[in-house]
Amino acid sequence: MATVNLGSIKFNWQGAYAGGTAYAVDDVVSYNGASYICTAASTGNLPTDTNFWDQMSSAGTNGTDLGTTLTTQGDLVYRDGSGLQRLGAGTAGQVLQSGGTGANVSWTDVAGGNEPSFLAFMSGNQLSYGQNTWYDIPFDSEKWDTDNAVSTSPSDNYQFVVPSGKAGKYVFDGFIRFYGAGGSNTGSDNYEVKLRKKPSGGSYADYAKQPHTIKPDMQVYAFTFSFGIDLAVGDAVNLQMFSEQSSGTYNVYGDSTLGTYWRGFKIG
């Protein structure tokens, strides 16, 4: 009866091919990224010689060598339109930003808390405003303006314009101080402030109003206001004031101690 060596009923992995090694049938070696099985006893015959070897598997396509692509601590790898690429580390505090479908990632700065933000004020008294007319409030000076987004010019309506990349929810608030031109009031008078919005490329339209009633016999009177609004890039906003006194004129108090001012900041 024939004797069968069960230990030989399998492939015999021999590792990388070596020219001086004697190989027996069913020995398996690796060579140039592929694997080969010996079909006839062989010594010194390369695995590519089909008289002694059959190929079992072939090498796949080489990928990008990340060891040479990533060269510096902090590097990241990403795919562009042609393959894997290196993105060097950004500067301290930057975050990774997606450019959307079909665009590459990049580093970008993180805006500081509640920026953009500003505080603009009236540098001096503004006199003799007529009744029953809406006027742009002349905020002609600034305490700060993080993104240079506020105009102090009447030709620009003293407006704030949302900078690129800064769309979101905003809060605007402030303080207006009125005083009479010719003595005390003779009755209860209504004063209003309103926020106007102008979409990029559009025209101004009223967004919200806040009325305030001034009681008789008050020569100096003031009120605060606050508005919340959702704005897109390029949107502009400004403030206007109005008085319903029956006759005469009214004045607005301003100086560097913020007698009349407005401020704004992004909240989300």
C-alpha positions in Angstrom: 0.0 0.0 0.0 1.3 3.5 -0.9 2.2 5.9 1.9 0.8 9.4 1.7 2.6 12.2 3.7 -0.3 14.4 4.8 2.1 17.2 5.7 2.9 17.6 2.0 -0.7 18.1 0.8 -0.4 21.9 0.9 1.6 24.8 -0.5 5.0 25.3 1.1 5.7 29.0 1.5 9.4 29.6 1.1 9.4 33.4 1.3 11.4 35.6 -1.2 13.0 33.7 -4.1 16.7 33.0 -3.7 18.8 31.8 -6.6 20.9 29.3 -4.6 18.0 27.5 -3.0 16.7 24.1 -4.3 12.9 24.3 -4.7 10.6 21.3 -4.8 7.2 21.0 -6.4 4.5 23.0 -4.5 7.0 25.4 -3.0 5.7 29.0 -3.2 7.9 32.1 -3.4 7.5 35.8 -3.8 9.3 37.6 -6.6 9.0 41.3 -7.7 5.7 41.7 -5.9 4.1 38.5 -7.4 3.9 34.9 -6.1 4.9 31.7 -7.9 4.5 28.0 -7.3 7.1 25.5 -8.3 5.9 22.9 -10.8 9.3 21.1 -11.3 12.3 20.8 -9.1 14.4 23.9 -9.6 17.6 25.5 -8.5 18.7 28.8 -10.0 15.7 29.2 -12.4 13.9 32.4 -12.0 10.2 32.2 -11.1 9.4 33.8 -14.4 10.7 30.7 -16.1 7.4 28.8 -17.0 9.3 25.5 -17.3 9.6 25.4 -13.5 7.1 27.9 -12.1 3.5 29.0 -12.5 2.4 32.5 -11.4 -0.1 32.5 -8.6 -0.7 36.2 -8.1 0.5 39.4 -9.6 1.5 42.7 -8.1 -1.1 45.4 -8.0 -0.7 49.0 -9.1 1.6 51.0 -6.9 -0.1 53.7 -4.8 1.4 57.0 -3.8 4.4 56.6 -1.5 3.1 58.5 1.5 6.6 58.3 3.0 7.8 60.7 0.3 4.6 62.7 -0.1 4.4 63.7 3.6 7.7 65.3 4.3 7.1 67.5 7.4 5.5 67.1 10.8 1.9 68.4 10.5 1.5 67.5 6.8 -1.9 66.1 5.7 -2.7 64.1 2.5 -5.7 64.8 0.3 -6.9 63.9 -3.2 -7.1 66.5 -5.9 -8.3 66.0 -9.5 -5.3 63.8 -10.3 -4.2 61.9 -7.2 -3.0 62.2 -3.6 -1.3 65.5 -2.7 0.4 67.0 0.3 -1.1 69.8 2.3 1.5 71.5 4.5 0.6 72.5 8.1 -1.3 75.8 8.4 -0.4 78.5 10.8 -1.2 78.2 14.5 -4.9 78.5 15.2 -6.1 77.9 11.6 -8.7 75.2 10.8 -9.2 72.9 7.9 -11.9 74.2 5.5 -13.7 72.3 2.7 -14.0 74.0 -0.6 -17.0 71.8 -1.5 -17.5 69.3 -4.2 -14.7 69.6 -6.9 -12.5 71.8 -4.8 -9.5 71.2 -2.6 -9.3 71.6 1.2 -7.4 74.5 2.6 -6.4 76.1 5.9 -8.4 79.2 7.0 -8.3 81.6 9.9 -10.9 81.4 12.6 -12.7 84.6 13.3 -12.3 86.0 16.8 -15.3 86.0 19.1 -18.3 87.7 17.7 -16.5 89.2 14.7 -17.1 91.2 12.7 -17.9 93.8 15.3 -17.9 97.6 15.4 -18.9 100.6 17.5 -19.6 103.9 15.6 -20.8 107.1 17.2 -21.7 110.8 16.5 -18.7 113.0 17.1 -20.7 116.1 17.8 -24.2 117.6 18.1 -26.5 117.4 15.1 -29.0 120.3 15.0 -32.4 121.3 13.7 -33.8 118.1 12.2 -37.3 118.7 10.9 -40.4 116.8 12.1 -42.1 113.9 10.4 -39.1 113.0 8.3 -36.8 109.9 8.4 -33.1 110.7 8.6 -30.0 108.6 8.4 -28.3 108.8 11.9 -24.9 110.4 11.2 -22.5 108.0 12.9 -19.4 109.7 11.6 -16.7 108.2 13.9 -15.6 104.9 15.2 -14.2 103.3 18.3 -13.4 100.1 16.5 -14.3 98.2 13.4 -12.7 94.7 13.2 -13.4 94.1 9.5 -13.5 97.7 8.1 -17.2 97.0 7.3 -18.8 100.3 8.5 -18.9 103.5 6.6 -18.8 106.9 8.4 -19.8 108.7 5.2 -23.3 110.2 4.5 -22.9 109.1 0.8 -22.9 105.5 2.1 -25.8 106.0 4.5 -23.4 105.3 7.4 -24.1 101.7 6.7 -22.6 98.3 7.7 -21.9 95.8 4.9 -21.4 92.1 5.7 -17.9 91.1 4.6 -17.0 88.0 2.6 -17.3 84.8 4.6 -19.2 86.5 7.4 -22.9 85.7 6.7 -25.0 84.8 9.7 -27.1 86.2 12.6 -26.3 89.7 13.9 -27.3 91.9 16.7 -27.3 95.7 16.4 -28.0 98.0 19.4 -27.2 101.5 20.6 -28.3 104.7 22.3 -29.8 107.9 20.9 -30.0 111.2 22.9 -32.3 113.9 21.7 -32.8 117.4 23.0 -35.3 120.2 22.1 -34.2 123.2 20.2 -36.6 125.7 21.8 -37.4 124.6 25.4 -39.5 121.9 26.8 -42.0 119.8 24.9 -45.6 120.8 25.1 -47.0 117.3 24.8 -46.2 113.6 24.6 -44.1 113.2 21.4 -43.2 110.0 19.5 -39.7 109.2 18.4 -38.7 106.2 16.4 -35.6 104.4 15.2 -35.6 101.8 12.5 -33.2 99.3 11.0 -33.2 99.2 7.2 -31.8 96.3 5.1 -30.4 96.4 1.6 -29.6 93.1 -0.1 -26.5 93.0 -2.2 -27.3 94.7 -5.5 -30.8 95.7 -4.2 -32.4 98.7 -2.5 -33.0 99.7 1.1 -36.3 98.5 2.7 -37.5 98.8 6.3 -36.7 95.8 8.4 -37.8 96.7 12.0 -38.9 99.8 14.0 -38.8 100.7 17.7 -41.0 103.6 18.8 -40.4 105.6 22.0 -42.8 108.1 23.6 -41.3 111.1 25.3 -43.4 112.6 28.1 -44.1 116.4 28.5 -41.7 118.9 30.0 -38.5 116.9 29.3 -35.9 118.9 27.5 -33.4 116.1 27.2 -34.5 112.6 26.4 -32.9 109.4 25.2 -33.6 105.7 24.5 -31.8 102.5 23.7 -32.6 100.1 20.9 -31.8 96.6 19.8 -32.4 94.6 16.6 -31.6 91.0 15.6 -31.3 90.1 11.9 -30.0 87.3 9.6 -27.7 88.7 6.9 -26.0 87.3 3.8 -22.6 88.4 2.4 -23.0 91.8 0.8 -26.1 92.8 2.7 -26.1 96.3 4.1 -27.9 97.8 7.1 -28.3 101.3 8.5 -30.3 103.2 11.1 -32.7 106.0 10.6 -34.5 108.3 13.2 -37.9 110.1 13.2 -39.8 112.5 15.4 -43.5 113.2 15.4 -43.5 116.6 17.2 -46.2 118.8 15.9 -43.9 121.7 15.0 -40.3 123.0 15.4 -37.1 121.1 15.1 -35.2 118.7 17.3 -31.5 118.1 17.9 -29.3 115.0 18.5 -26.6 115.0 21.1 -23.2 113.5 20.2 -19.6 113.4 21.4 -16.7 111.1 22.0 -18.2 109.8 25.2 -20.9 108.1 23.1 -23.8 110.4 23.5 -25.3 108.7 20.5 -23.9 105.5 19.1 -24.6 102.1 17.5 -22.7 98.9 17.6 -23.1 95.5 15.9 -21.6 92.0 16.1 -22.1 88.6 14.7 -23.6 86.0 17.0 -23.7 82.9 14.9 
